[in-house]
Amino acid sequence: MNGGQLNLTGDRSDLGGNDSTYKISGNMNLHNVEFTAAGSVTAYTLSGSGTGHIKFTGNTSFKGTSLIVQNSASISVLDSSTVELNSLNATNLIVSEDAQVTVSSASDFNVDNLTLVLNDQEPLDFADIFKADDGTSIVFSAASTDITVMDGEGHSYDNVLFAYDESGNITGIASVPEPSAFAAVLGALALAFAARGRRK
């Protein structure tokens, strides 16, 4: 959907055992859309059918109660998109550095696999992206969250230096290696392999 408003106002509380008001098992792409949902939205994998992928781009804003992303499903919050929820529980979250994700408190935020999309190699404080209404800091445990850092073209950065708090939680990105450093390392490896090949 490109532009406009999308309001989901239904209620499925009449269905016993249903933990979600809305379920997405396909692609949902919203660009510059004002999106609101009453109740819980779940992106999930439907056996034999498809996987839910929610993608917010442009200036899309999403306001809802709860967002759950299960199994191989994913949510992407890109560009200047914003998400405001009581809680977010995601297996796979992709977010750009200009986006914002706000939940009620840090305890209402759980992500297993986080991919950060950077505009440049500047340091980044996660507090600029991830916010909690109650003022608690959203941090990531290296033991429970896998973090990948990419550029806008989808190339992964290696050897990213993360910033940590006094408890050892990841609070941001301290530095990203310059592309020229990658080229120098790759060049040195190529020379080493070439020299090794000549000796044989």
Secondary structure, DSSP 8 states (H G I E B T S, - for coil): -BSSEEEE----TTSTT---SEEE-SEEEEES-EEEEEEEEEE-EETTTEE-EEEEETT-EEEEEEEEE-TT-EEEE-TT-EEE-SEEEEEEEEEETT-EEEES-GGGEEEEEEEEEESSS--EEGGGTEEETT-----B-TTT-EEEEEETTS-B-SS-EEEE-TTS-EEEEEE---HHHHHHHHHHHHHHHHHHHHH-
